[in-house]
Amino acid sequence: MKTVVVIGLGAIAARHRKNVKQLFPEAKIFAVSASGRALAQPIDDAEAILLNLDEIIPLLPDFVIIASPSSLHAKHAITLINANIPVLVEKPIAATTDQADVLLAVSMQNHTPVAIGYCLRFMPAALTLKRIVESNLIGDIYHCTCNVGQYLPDWRPNKDYQTTVSANAELGGGVLLELSHELDYLQWLLGDLQFEHAILRGSKDLNLDVEEIADITLSTVSGTICQLHMDFLQHVPQRKCQLIGHNGRVEWDLVQNTVTVFNHCGIEVIYSEPTWDRNLMYVDMLKSFMTQINNQSHDNHTVLQAAKTIALIDTVKDRACYRGRI
């Protein structure tokens, strides 16, 4: 690996640069400002800071990680895919269905490796939960409950939360896009989800122009009902998923990093690693992408699923009941 480019100068871009340097110490890493702004200070782990996309292609990078605001993902990815440069696109794949569909079409016309950054799939706990579902341990799944929330001002304590991507609609903010991991892993576990009902709300606390709270009911072809709560308001972060089947239930606590099964035999903690280094899921995601590149494999299914997630989000926005300021 000789040259790698990371688009974006935020926290997730910094994480990717660090991980690339860890995996490929000899690689030259270039950072790109998604907005075109120049920085007064250099970045320690970057060879240089580029100001626009036009400077990337002549470098002939081995791959590019796109960690710009989601409203720019499709624009950046399409340019690079058309230049036959492998891309890892941070989640979500795009900010709208139209953008996602164009990116999907371009990716299917090319043999360039493309991956989407839904890193939760790479958690050992997630893989454990998937094995439980596929083994039919809890039987047919009737119901699913997911709850995810964290107080937005605590996400990036050194930055005014109102200026972040999460808080601004034009950059792809709001809980639906920012916390779309849940919609991704639910479809990964249970299959395609259909919209049933949703309520989207703002709050007096944050007073943003994006949805701060989402309560959504979804269903699968097999009849599983999924109820998903997402918010920017919980001061004590919560991220849990519970699946109920006719032979028992399984609970995944993403904060405690545990998977627990409840059935007629009692309660069994199947997986528990509370001190597990969460950066490893990003490293494993990057390793998976490297395998894709080395095999010149383009997983259209992964890109298609990411596009379906955006389509579902747009359906929720179109058909939801709105309460409060948004």
N, C-alpha and C positions, 0 to 999 in steps of 0.2 A: 504494500500500500504506500503510494508516494505522495498523493495530494488529496486532501479532503476539504470541502467547503461547508460551513455551517451558516445558514441564513438566519439572521436574528441576533440580537444582542442582549436578550433577556435571560432570566434564570435558567429556563429549560435549555436554551442554546449553550449557556455556560456549562451545564451538566453534560451535554453531548460532546462539547469540545474536550472536556476533562476525560470522558470515557474513551473517546477516540485516541487521545494521547496515551492512555493507559494500555489500550490494545495494540496500538501501532506507534511506538515511541519515535520511530524514524520519519513518520509522515509529516509533511508540511500542512499545517491547518490554517485556512483562511477564514476570517469572519466577514460577514456581509451585513451591512446595515439595511434592514428591510425598508426603512423610511428614507434612506439616502443621507442621513445625518452623519456628520463627521464627529469623532470623539476627540477631546483634548488630550486624553491619555491613551497610550497603546494598551492592548490586552495581552497579558503575560503569555497565555497559551496559544496565541495566534501569530502567524507569520506576518500578517498585515490585515488591515480592515479595508474591505472593498466597499464602494459606495453604490454600486448597482449591479444588476444581473449581467449586463454586457461584459463585465470584467471576468465573469466566471468561466464561460465556455472556452476562451483561449488557453486557460490553465489546464484543460483536459483532465479534470479531477476524476479520481477513481469512483467517487460518489459524492452526493450532496445531501445534507440533512436540512430540511425546510422547517424552521422553527419561527417563522414570521407569524403575524396575526392571521387567523383563519380566513379572513376575507381576502388574503393575498395568496393562500396556498395553491389554488388552482392556477393562477397566473404564473407563479414561480415554477410549479411542477411541470406544466405543459411545455414551457420554453425549454426546460432541461431534458424532458423525455424526448422531445423532438430532436434534440441534439445527441440522443443516445447516451445520456448520462444517467446512471442509476440514482434514484431518489428515495429517501426515507422521509415521508411527510408526517410531521407531528399531527396528532389528532386535534380536531376532526379533519377529515379529508378536505373539506371546504366549508364555506359559511352558508351556502344555499344549494338547493337541489340542482338548479341550472348549472352552477359552477361544478358541482360534483359529477354531473352527467357528462359534461364536456371532458373533464379530466379522465373519467372512466373510459370514454370512447377513445381518447388519444392513447391511453395505456393499453387498450386492447388491440390497437392497430400497430403497436410497436412490440419489440421483444426486449425492451429495456426493463430490467428489474425495478419494481416499485413496491414499497412497503408502507404501511400506515402505522403510526406510533401509538397503538393501543397497548400500552405496556403491561396493564393488569393481567392480560392473558399469560404473561411470562412468570407470574408469581407461582411458586410451588403450591401454595394454598389453592389458587385458581385451578391448577392442573389436577389437584386432588379432588376438588369439587366436581370437575368435569368427569373424572373417572367414576365418581359415585353416581352421577346422573346416568352415564352410559352403561354402567353395570346393573342399573335398575334396582339398586340397593333399597331405595325408599319407594319403589314401585312407580305407578303412573303418577305424575305430578299434577295436582289439582290447583295449587295456589302458590304464588311467589310474592314475597314482600321485600322491597329494597328501600333503604333509608340512607341518604347521603347528605351531609351538611357540614359546613365549616364557615366561621365568621370571616367574611371577605376582607375586612381591614387587617386581619391577622395573616393573610396569605403572604403578603410582601410588606412587612412592618416598616421598612425604610422608604416606602413609596406611598403617595396619596392614592388610596384605593379608587377614587373617582376618576383618576387619569389612566387606570390600567385597562388592558384589553377586556378583561372580565366585565367591566362596568360600562362599556361603550358598544352600542348596537352596531355602529358602522364598522367596527373592527371584529365583530363576531362574538360579542359578549353575551351575558345571560347564562343562567344555570343549565339550560338545555344543551348548549354547545360546549360550555366549559366543563360540565360534568357528564359528558356523553359517554364516558367509559361504561357507565351502568347499562345504557342502551346497547352498547357494543357487546359486553360480556353476556347479557341476557340472551341476545340473539345467537351468540356463540354456544351458549349452553342449551337453549330451548328451541331454537329455530326462529324463523321470521315472526315479527310481532305486528299485530293489527291494532289500530287505534280504536278505543272504546269511548273514553271520556277524559277530560282534563280541565283543571282550573289553574290558571297562571296568575300570580300576584306580585305586586311590589310591596314595600313596607315603608313605614314612617321612619324607621331606623336608618336605612341606607339611602332612600330617596333617589333611586336610579331610574334611567329610562329603559332598562331591560328587565326581564322577569327575574325576580330574586327568589321566588318560591314556585315550585311546580309540583302538583299532585296529579298523577297520571294513572289511568287504568288501561291496560293493554291485554291482548289475548293471543294465543297461538292457535294454529290449525288443529292441534290435538285437544284444545279446550282448556289449557292452563290459563288462569287469570293472573295477571301480574299487576301489582299496585306499587308504584314507584313514587317516592317523595324525594325532592331535591331542594336544597336551599343554600343561601349565602349567609345564614343568620346564626348558626349554632356555635356558641363560644367554646364548647367542648366538642371537638370534631367527632362525627359519627359516620361510619360506613359499614353497613351490614346488609346481608342478603339471606333470606330464609326461604327454603323450598319445602312444601308440604306435599307428601305423597300418601298413598293408601297403606304403605308399610312403615311410615314414620316421617320424620322431618330432618333436614340438615340445615345448619346455620353456619354461615361464613362471616366472621368478624374481621374486616380488613384492617382495622386499627390495631386490634390485639393479635392479628395474624393467626387465627385459629379456625379450624373446621370441626364442628361437633355434630354427631349423629344422635338423634333421639328416637328410639323404637321400643318394641316389646321386650328387648333384652336389657334396656336401661339407657344410660347416657354414656357415650364413648367419644372422647376427644381423639379424632382421627389424625389431626395435624395441629401442632402448636410450636411456633417459633417467634415469640414476641420480640426478640432482639435481632431478628433477621435484618440484614442490611438491604434496605429497599432500593438502593442504587443498583443492586444486582439484576433487577428486572429490566432496567434500561440497558445494562451490559449484555444480558442474554438476548434482548431484542436486537441489539446491534450485531451480535454474533449470528443470529438467525438471518439477518439481512445480508451479512457477509457470505453465508452459505448460498443464499439466493443469487448473489452476484457471481460467486465462483462457479455455480452450476448454470449460470445464465438463465435462471428460472424466473418467470413472471407469474406470480400467484394472482391471477385475475379474480379468483373467488374472494380473496382478502380485500381487494380494492372494491369489488362489487358489494360486499357486506358493509364496507365503510360508507359507500354511496347510499345504500339502503337506510343506514342510520340517519343520514342527513335528510333523506326523503321523509322518514318517520318524524323527525324533528319539525320539518316544515308542515307536515300534516297536523301535528299537535298545535303548532302556532296558529294555523288556519282555522282549526275546529274547536279550540279551547274556549272556555268561558274566562273572561278577564275580570279580575277584581283588584281594586286599588290602583295606584299610579304605575303605569308602564309606558 
